[in-house]
Amino acid sequence: MGLKQGEPTMTGKTQTSNVTNKNDPKSINSRVFIGNLNTAIVKKVDIEAIFSKYGKIVGCSVHKGYAFVQYMSERHARAAVAGENARVIAGQPLG
C-alpha cells in the first residue's frame, strides 16, 4: 500500500511523481536538468526542497550524477535555472 501521486504524506506534504515527461514535447521547456549532482549525498527530497521555491514541481527524477525537475510552467523552470545555476551543493557546483 503506497501513496498515489498528489496524496499527502505523514508530514502533510504531497508526494511528487518520479515522471518528468521526457517524451512530451510540450513540457520540455518546463523541465530543468541538474548536472554535476552528488547523488551519493543529495536525495530527491533535497532537490525538491531546493527547487520548490521557484514553483509547483510536478515531477522529479534523480539519477547517478544528475536529476530532472518538471515544473507546471516554463516560467518556473527558467526562474529555477537563473536562481540555482552554479550553486554549490554537497561540495559540487550545479550545472
Disulfide bonds with the S-S distance in Angstrom:
none
